[in-house]
Amino acid sequence: KKGAIDDDNDNDDEDEEESIIQSKHQIEQDVGWSFYYILDKEDFDNDNQLLNWMNSNDITKYLIHITNNSVDYNMGAMRAIGSILSGSNDNYTSLCIQYGVVNVYKHNLEIAYNLNGHQKPNYHAIKEICWGLSNITAGTKQQIEATLEAKLFPRLINVINTAPYHTAKEAMWAVANASESKEGYIIHYLASIGCIEAICSFLGRFIGSDQHMTSRNVEAVLQILLQCMENILLIDNDSKYADKFEEGNASDVLEFLLTAYEFNNTQLVDMIHHLLEKYFDDDDDDYLHQESNDNNNDGVNNISFNNNPNQNNQNNTNNMNNTNDSRQFQGQFGFGYLGQNNHNNDNNNN
């Protein structure tokens, strides 16, 4: 009887401990969402009194702490940190890095991908993490280096290669923003870990698809992808990177876009012409030498894109009038990796 009583007490203790853990998680979840709604309308581009107070009282550090190991329940805290990182004040981003946000993102990305288990990846959490990282890599060289030292770029490349569109594009932003540093050692590193192949994969899996070419912000995503290509090709002294893009059929995708879509943003047309004519041998294609639209070719060799996801958002749900050729596109050239288009289509609405 004594043993039975002890067993009951043990069970009661376990139930109480589990209840405490669940209550703690619920409190942390409520705290996370509370600060997300508080911070959502704040301006972090300049000095912010609220955020200064949060930093001086270790609240920002606490929000980062409670996102660790919590991708399944603390999306609010994760978004609150993302809001802070999205501002252009580099001091606030540097403080978040000092508080450990890069390592937390690395750890949570592994959990979300469930690398040691058999569950499906949590693409919703992965998307939030990649969004946060894209805001870090849009910062200073030191902030990009912190991401590099944490070995996060190979994981971002993996996301581009395997995740659904709405998640993969956030990883694409993160990698492309890093290339905007124009630092040769950073860009060479990105190329060495498969960045070029990932760009080709992204182009093949998503660009030219009826489903995604009408998606929100697709022109902005294509802009940063093209600029990333340019940043890589600018340091390509022996054409080995251009050859890799050719092997991945990137130039074929760009040629297809010129014939299959009508872009609202004429800068995109100019940039595609520019890349094809400067880096790829396409002199036999007459359409490359046609005027893009309303004499906009004058600026072809002096194009710079702003990595702002809100750029060109007006009327972006109808940015392109695509032809019926796009569905034949992937089958014709065989872009991307087999089986990657079947990942959790429901996540594409996140």
C-alpha positions in Angstrom: 0.0 0.0 0.0 2.8 2.4 0.8 4.3 1.8 -2.7 0.9 2.5 -4.3 0.5 5.7 -2.3 4.0 6.8 -3.3 3.2 6.1 -7.0 0.1 8.2 -6.7 2.1 11.0 -5.2 4.7 10.8 -8.0 2.0 11.0 -10.6 0.5 14.0 -8.8 3.9 15.7 -8.8 4.4 15.0 -12.5 0.9 16.4 -13.3 1.6 19.5 -11.2 5.0 20.0 -12.9 3.4 19.6 -16.4 0.7 22.1 -15.4 3.3 24.6 -14.3 5.2 24.2 -17.5 2.0 24.7 -19.6 1.1 27.8 -17.5 4.6 29.2 -18.0 4.3 28.7 -21.8 0.9 30.3 -21.9 2.2 33.3 -19.9 5.2 33.6 -22.2 2.9 33.4 -25.3 0.7 36.2 -23.9 3.8 38.3 -23.2 5.1 37.7 -26.7 1.9 38.7 -28.5 1.5 41.7 -26.1 4.8 43.1 -27.1 4.3 42.3 -30.7 1.1 44.5 -30.8 2.8 47.2 -28.8 5.8 47.3 -31.1 3.9 46.8 -34.4 3.2 50.5 -35.0 6.5 51.8 -33.6 9.2 53.5 -35.7 12.6 51.9 -35.2 14.4 53.8 -37.9 15.3 56.5 -35.5 15.9 56.7 -31.7 12.9 55.1 -30.0 12.0 55.8 -26.4 10.0 52.7 -25.8 12.7 50.4 -27.2 15.4 52.2 -25.2 13.4 51.5 -22.1 12.9 47.9 -23.1 16.6 47.5 -23.7 17.6 49.2 -20.4 15.2 46.8 -18.5 16.4 43.6 -20.3 12.9 43.1 -21.9 14.3 42.8 -25.5 16.7 40.2 -24.1 13.9 38.4 -22.4 11.8 38.3 -25.6 14.7 36.7 -27.4 15.2 34.2 -24.6 11.6 33.0 -24.6 11.7 32.4 -28.4 14.4 29.8 -27.8 13.0 26.3 -28.1 9.5 27.7 -28.6 8.8 27.8 -32.3 5.5 25.9 -31.7 4.0 28.3 -29.3 5.7 31.7 -29.1 5.2 33.2 -32.6 4.3 36.5 -30.9 7.7 37.0 -29.4 9.4 36.0 -32.6 7.4 38.6 -34.5 8.1 41.2 -31.9 11.8 40.7 -32.3 11.4 40.7 -36.1 9.7 44.1 -35.8 12.7 45.5 -34.0 15.1 44.1 -36.6 13.1 45.5 -39.5 14.0 49.0 -38.5 16.9 50.7 -40.1 18.6 51.7 -36.8 21.6 49.4 -36.8 22.2 50.0 -33.1 19.0 48.1 -32.2 19.9 45.2 -34.5 23.4 45.1 -33.0 21.9 44.9 -29.5 19.7 42.0 -30.6 22.7 40.2 -31.9 24.5 40.9 -28.6 21.5 39.4 -26.8 21.9 36.2 -28.8 19.2 36.4 -31.5 21.4 34.9 -34.2 22.1 31.7 -32.2 18.5 31.5 -31.2 17.4 31.7 -34.9 19.9 29.0 -35.7 18.7 26.7 -33.0 15.0 27.4 -33.8 15.6 26.8 -37.5 16.9 23.3 -36.7 13.9 22.6 -34.5 11.5 23.9 -37.2 13.1 21.7 -39.8 13.0 18.9 -37.3 16.4 17.7 -38.5 16.6 14.9 -36.0 13.1 13.6 -36.3 10.5 12.5 -38.8 7.9 15.3 -38.6 7.2 17.7 -41.5 9.0 21.0 -41.3 7.2 23.9 -39.6 7.3 26.3 -42.6 5.4 29.0 -40.9 8.1 29.3 -38.2 10.9 28.9 -40.8 9.4 31.8 -42.7 9.4 34.1 -39.6 13.0 33.1 -38.8 14.2 33.8 -42.4 12.3 37.2 -42.3 14.2 38.1 -39.2 17.5 37.0 -40.7 16.9 39.0 -43.9 16.6 42.1 -41.7 19.9 41.3 -40.1 21.7 40.7 -43.4 20.3 44.0 -44.7 22.5 45.7 -42.0 26.2 46.3 -41.5 29.1 44.1 -42.6 29.5 43.1 -39.0 25.9 42.0 -38.7 26.3 39.9 -41.9 29.5 38.4 -40.5 27.6 37.4 -37.3 25.2 35.5 -39.5 28.1 34.0 -41.4 29.9 32.9 -38.3 26.8 31.2 -37.0 26.9 29.1 -40.2 23.3 30.1 -41.0 23.8 30.7 -44.7 24.0 27.0 -45.6 20.6 26.6 -43.8 19.2 29.5 -45.7 20.4 27.9 -49.0 18.6 24.7 -47.9 15.4 26.7 -47.3 15.6 28.2 -50.8 16.1 24.8 -52.3 13.4 22.9 -50.5 10.7 25.2 -48.9 7.4 26.4 -50.5 7.5 29.7 -52.3 6.4 32.0 -49.4 9.0 30.6 -47.1 11.8 30.2 -49.7 11.4 33.9 -50.8 12.3 35.1 -47.3 15.5 33.0 -47.4 16.2 34.4 -50.8 15.9 38.0 -49.4 18.3 37.1 -46.6 21.0 35.8 -49.0 20.5 38.6 -51.5 20.7 41.2 -48.8 24.1 39.8 -47.8 25.4 40.0 -51.4 24.5 43.7 -51.3 27.5 44.2 -49.0 29.6 44.1 -52.2 32.3 42.4 -50.1 34.2 39.9 -52.2 34.9 37.4 -49.4 31.2 37.3 -48.5 30.0 36.8 -52.0 32.7 34.2 -52.8 31.6 32.4 -49.6 27.9 32.4 -50.7 28.9 31.0 -54.1 31.0 28.3 -52.5 28.1 27.0 -50.4 25.6 26.7 -53.4 24.1 30.2 -53.7 24.2 30.1 -57.5 22.6 26.7 -57.6 19.9 27.9 -55.1 19.1 30.9 -57.3 18.7 28.7 -60.3 16.5 26.4 -58.3 14.4 29.3 -57.1 14.0 30.5 -60.7 13.1 27.1 -61.9 10.7 26.2 -59.2 8.8 29.5 -58.9 9.7 32.1 -61.5 7.7 31.3 -64.6 5.0 29.5 -62.7 1.4 30.8 -63.3 0.8 30.2 -59.6 3.7 32.3 -58.3 4.2 34.9 -61.0 0.9 36.5 -59.9 1.8 36.3 -56.2 2.1 39.4 -54.0 5.5 41.1 -54.2 6.8 38.8 -56.9 8.3 41.6 -58.8 10.2 42.8 -55.7 11.5 39.3 -55.1 12.6 39.0 -58.7 14.4 42.3 -58.4 16.5 41.3 -55.4 17.2 37.9 -57.1 18.5 39.7 -60.3 20.6 42.1 -58.2 22.0 39.1 -56.3 23.0 37.6 -59.6 24.6 40.8 -60.7 26.6 41.1 -57.4 28.0 37.6 -57.9 28.8 38.1 -61.6 30.5 41.4 -60.9 33.4 39.6 -59.1 33.4 36.7 -61.6 36.9 37.3 -63.1 37.2 33.9 -64.9 33.5 33.4 -65.9 33.2 30.3 -63.6 30.1 31.8 -61.9 28.5 32.7 -65.2 29.1 29.1 -66.3 27.3 27.9 -63.2 24.3 30.1 -63.9 24.3 28.8 -67.5 24.5 25.2 -66.2 21.5 25.9 -64.0 19.5 27.3 -67.0 19.3 30.7 -65.3 19.7 32.5 -68.7 17.0 30.4 -70.2 14.6 31.5 -67.5 15.4 35.1 -68.1 14.9 34.8 -71.8 11.6 33.1 -71.2 10.5 35.9 -68.9 11.0 38.4 -71.7 8.8 36.6 -74.1 6.1 35.2 -71.7 5.3 38.1 -69.3 4.5 41.8 -69.5 6.1 43.5 -66.5 4.6 46.7 -64.9 8.1 47.5 -63.6 10.2 48.3 -66.7 13.4 48.3 -64.5 13.0 44.5 -64.4 13.0 44.3 -68.2 16.1 46.5 -68.3 17.9 44.4 -65.8 17.1 41.2 -67.6 18.4 42.6 -70.8 21.5 43.9 -69.0 22.3 40.5 -67.4 21.8 38.6 -70.6 23.8 41.0 -72.8 26.7 41.5 -70.4 27.2 38.1 -68.8 25.7 35.5 -71.1 26.3 34.8 -74.8 23.0 35.5 -76.4 23.9 37.6 -79.4 21.8 35.4 -81.7 18.6 36.3 -79.9 17.1 39.3 -81.7 14.6 40.1 -79.0 17.4 41.0 -76.6 18.1 44.1 -78.6 14.5 45.4 -78.8 13.6 48.4 -76.8 12.2 47.4 -73.4 9.4 50.0 -73.1 9.1 53.8 -73.7 12.9 54.3 -74.2 13.8 53.0 -70.8 17.0 51.3 -72.0 19.0 54.5 -71.3 19.6 53.4 -67.7 20.4 49.7 -68.4 24.0 50.0 -67.2 23.2 52.1 -64.1 20.6 50.1 -62.3 20.4 49.9 -58.5 17.6 48.2 -56.7 16.4 49.1 -53.2 16.0 45.9 -51.1 12.7 47.1 -49.6 10.0 44.5 -49.7 7.4 47.2 -49.8 8.8 48.6 -53.1 6.5 48.4 -56.1 3.6 46.9 -54.1 0.9 49.0 -55.7 -1.4 46.8 -57.8 1.1 44.0 -57.3 -1.6 41.3 -57.4 -2.0 41.9 -61.1 1.6 42.9 -61.9 2.0 40.5 -64.8 -0.2 39.3 -67.6 1.2 35.8 -68.3 0.8 33.7 -71.3 -0.1 30.0 -71.5 3.6 29.2 -72.2 4.6 29.4 -68.5 3.1 26.0 -67.5 5.3 24.4 -70.2 8.3 26.3 -69.0 9.4 23.9 -66.2 8.7 20.8 -68.2 10.6 22.2 -71.2 13.8 23.0 -69.4 13.5 20.8 -66.3 14.5 23.4 -63.7 14.7 22.8 -60.0 15.0 19.6 -57.9 12.7 16.7 -58.3 9.9 16.5 -55.8 10.4 20.0 -54.4 7.1 21.4 -55.7 5.1 19.1 -53.5 6.0 20.5 -50.1 2.9 21.4 -48.0 1.1 23.6 -50.5 -1.2 24.7 -47.6 1.8 26.7 -46.2 1.9 28.9 -49.3 -0.9 30.9 -47.8 1.1 31.9 -44.7 
